[in-house]
Amino acid sequence: MNENPLPKVTAFEFSLLMAIRVGGPNVDDTRLTKVVFGDATGREIPTAQVYAALQRLEQDGMITSRETTELTELEPIQGEKSERLYELTVLGQETLEDSFRNIHQFQR
């Protein structure tokens, strides 16, 4: 039996982990809140909800974040300035892969 099971994530947290994975290394908060969720779902997702979930994922060790250091580090989207960059950790990647396995087993 595994002594340290991988953390379980909500569907929304799973979506955030996927968005960070798809966005590549150092995806920024503007793209997560406006482009990935707003455009993909066709509905507004409250920014506070996104940031609260990102904070939980970071506290649980599944993602890391850092402040942007240069204004030119990323192109702003529609004049908005990104403040943080996000990246999956090894634990985040393992959790995502475990979630995929669970989804696949459920579909059988």
N, C-alpha and C positions, 0 to 999 in steps of 0.2 A: 504494500500500500504506500502511496506517495505521501511523505510527511509534510510537504509544502505544496498543497494543491494550488493551481493557478487561480487568481481572483476571477470571480464572476462579474460580468458587466451587463448593464442594461442595454436594451436595443439602441437607445440614443448614444450611450457611450461607445457601443460597437460601431455605430455610424461615424462617430468622431475618430475612432482609431482607424477605420477604413479611409476616411477623408485624409488623415495625416499620412497614411501609407501611400495612397494614390497621389497625394500632393507632392510626395518626394521629400527629401531632406529639407528641413527648415521651411515648412509650409507656414504661411503667416495667418494671423488671426482674422484679417479682413477677408481673405479667401475662404476661410472656414465658415465665417458667419454669413457672408453675403453671397458668395458664388456657389459654394458646394451645397449649402442647405437651401438658401433662398431660390436659386435658379433650378436646382435639381428637384425640389419638392413643389415648387410653385406657390409656396406660402412662406410667410415671414416666421422665423423662429426667434423668440426673444433673445437678444444678445446676452442678457443676464443668465439665461438657461445654459447657453453655450459656455460662457466663462465659468459658471459653477461646475459644470461637468468636466471641463478642462482642468480646473483646479483639483477636483477629486482624482482624476486620472494621474495628475502629476504627484499628488500626495501619496497615491498608491504605488508610485514608481513605474507606471506604464508609459509615461511620456516625460520629456524634458522640455523646458522652454527657456528662452533667453530674450532679452530686449534687443531690438534692432539697434545697431550701432551707427549706421549711416543712413541718411535720407535716401541715398541712391542704391541701397542694398537690394531693395525690391521696387518694382514699378508700382506706384499707388493705383488702386482701382477707383475710378471715378472720383479722383481728388481726395480719397480718404487715406490717412496715414496709418500704416500698420505699426503696432507697438511691440508685438511678441512674435517669435518664431517657434514652431513646435516640431518635435521629432520623436519617433517611437524609440523606446528603449528595448533591450532584449526581452524584458518581461512583457512589455506591451505587444511585441511581435509574437511571443509565445502564447499570450492570452488570445490574441486575434486568431492565430492558427488553431488553438483549442476550440474557440467558438465556431470556426468553420467546420471542424470535425464533428462537433455536437449538432450543428445544423444538418450536416450530411447524414449522420446517423438517424436523425429525426425524420428525414425524408424517405428513408427506406421503408 
